[in-house]
């Protein structure tokens, strides 16, 4: 076979392959937007801002156990134990989850769609994960622009000097210290809040959330105390302030000159994704003594 004969046969084949790729792209576009099921509420928020011809959120978990996603989005229930039956019903192209939370569920999740696990344990990993999702749904331009705006918002909220701060996560049964190894701890670090509890040792039922004794906490000297309530915020705040008033944590009361603030759960109860800039702004405001979070008050004062 001569060289010219070989080329004669290869050229039509190459043209046929190119034509099939073009046809495949056209077919993909004709199939409509990428159907996404997300196990992270902040991903649903970010995707909702993208062009509907690119992506549609067909299923999502609840932000809290009382509030299902708005129809027609299918309710997957709890982020920790999503409904596999509802997930199958969603017929998703892509399922987005969190590596630490949903990695162990991979075998049960992957049969229902392409599984994309992101890391939301820090500010930068959260934003990088959103960019990865944007690329997967063919909307990199829009997602990259949104992430760039969030990074700019974050940079604008850095304090001029660090403020000693104690970050706490309150449940009906205990108070946990929030370390820098969490998204909220990392966010506070970027605002230049000096986390006085970051180096405390203790058991961690959840990574980054440390069980510390009242005696250890009483030895800290924060100027600002921020409490994230998991459950009834009013009851948790009241229990905590009772300890500040005359219990074992009373020594904290004198040092917290910038007050004790319960952060609103709708913004700080879970990672807000593209809302990290707004969350940083609220932390900056509290640290600067210019405002108060929902339900916040200085130690020993009455709520209004």
ABEGO torsion letter per residue (X at the ends): XBAAAAAAAAAAAAAAAAAAAAAAAAAAAAAEBBBBBBABAAAAAAAAABBAAABBBABBBBABAABBBBOABBBAEBAABBBAAAAAAAGBABBBBBAAAAAAAAAAAAAAEBBBBBBAABAAAAAAAAAAAAAAAGAAAAAAAAAAAAAAAAAAABBABBBBBBBBBBBAABBBBBBAABAAAAAAAAAGBBBAAAABBEBBABBGBBBBBAAAAAABBBABBBBBBBEBAAAAAAAAAAAAAABAAAAAAAABAAEBBBBBAAAAABBAEAAAAAAAAAAAAAAAGABBBBGBBBBGBBBX
